[in-house]
Amino acid sequence: MASLISTIYRKTFWNTYDHLGRLILLNLLWAAFFPVPTYLAFRLLPLGGHLRTGATLLVGILTHSFATTGVAAATADIVSYRKFALKKFFSDGLRLYAPALAVSALSALALYLCYVSITFYLALEGPAGVAGFFLAGVQVWIALFVLAMHVY
């Protein structure tokens, strides 16, 4: 059993080492397609208040889906010891865009509902304030769980 685990760790290390440049390139592509446009949308859109936040979230949801599916598809080739091509990032990013967009939209909805419930529970006063504080804490943990599911 120990030799099997040792073999798995050795293969994983050398496979990662062999494709380290490609993995760095994939992460740079992910950064170019998701955080950079989202940041630029927040900084450069001439909107105020909630409209700017909503537009930034929309850009984030639209770009996150493409970037993450592209990285996942290319990484699947690396893990399966198949030939890696950069076009896999773009082709599978487009092919899997609709399902990933649906997942991102559902996660955004879940985070928005957590935000609404946190503000509601924290606004409770009197004896209900203690229970509201506890329930707001539960909602924070639910929101963290939803965010953790997006770690690729």
N, C-alpha and C positions, 0 to 999 in steps of 0.2 A: 504494500500500500504506500509506503514511504517513497519507494522508487517511482511509482506512478505519479505521485504529487510532485516529486522532484523533476520528472520529465515534463510534466505540464508547465511548471514554472519556468524551466529552461526554454521550452519552445515558445512560451509567451514572451519571455524576455528577448530572445533573439528575433522573433517575428516583429516585435515593436522596434527593436534596434535597427533591423533591416529597412523598415519603412518610416523611420523617424522624420526624415525630410518631408515625406508625403503627408505625414500626420500634422506636422507644423504648417505646411501649406494648406491643408484642409481647415485647420483652426483659423488661419489668417483669412481664408475665404469666408468662413462662418462669421468672423468678426466684420468683414467688409459688407456682408449681406444682411446682418441683423443689427448689431448695436450701433454701427455708424449711421445708417439711414434713420434709425429711431432717434438718435441724438440730434441729427441734423433737422429732422422734422420738428423736434421740440424747440430747437434754437432759432430756426429760420422761418417758421410759419408765422405770418403776421396776424395771429389770432390771440384772443385774450381768455384767461381763466379756464373755464371748463371746456371750451371748444378746442383750445390748444392741447389740453390733456387728452381729450377724446380722440383728436386727430393723431396724436403721438401713439396712443394705444392701438389705434387702427393700423398705423404703419408698422408698429411692432408686431402685431398679430400676423399681418400679411407677409412680412419679411422673415419672421421666426420660422414659419412653416416651411418655406423654401430652403432656408439655410440648414435647418436641422435635418430635414429628410435627405438633403444632398450629402451631408456629413455621415449620416447613418448608412446610406447606401454604399458610399465609398469605403467606409470602415468595414462593412460586411464583406466586401471583396478581400480586404486585407486579412481579416480574421479567417476567411475560408481558403486562404492561400491561392486565390485566383489573381490573374493579372489585373493590376490596378491602372485605370485610366482616368485622367482628370475629367473627361467628358461624362463619366459616370455620375459625378457630382451634379452636373447640370441636367442630364437626361432623366435620372431618377428623381432629382429634385422637382422637376416638372411633372413627372409621371405620378408621383405620390403626393403632389401638392394638395389636392382636394381633401383626402382623408386627414392629412396633417393640419390643414386649415380648420377642419371641423373640430379636431381635438383641441387646437389652440383656442378656438372660439368658446368651446365649452369650459375650458380652464379659465379663460378670462371672465366668463359669466360666473363661475364658481368663486373667483377672487372678488368680483364686484359684490356678490351676495354676502360674502364674508365681511367685506368692508361695511356694507349697509347694516348688517346685524351687529357688528362691533360698535358702530356709532349709536345704534339703538340701545344696546345693552348698557353702554357707558352713560347714557342720558337718564337712566332710571335713578330715582331718588328715594330716600327713606330706607325702610328695611329691604326693599327690593333691590337697592343699590349693591348690596353684598352679593346677592345671587347674580345680578347683572354683570358685576365685575368678574365673577367666576365664569359665566357664560361667554363673556368677551374673550377671556383667556383661552377657552376651548376653541373659539372661532379663530384666534391667532394660530393655534396649533393646526387647525384644519387648513388654514391658508398656507402655512409652512409646508404641510404635506403636499398640497397641490403644487406648490412651487418646486418641491423636491422631485416631483414626477417629471419635471421638464429638464432635469439634468441629463444630458446625453452621455 
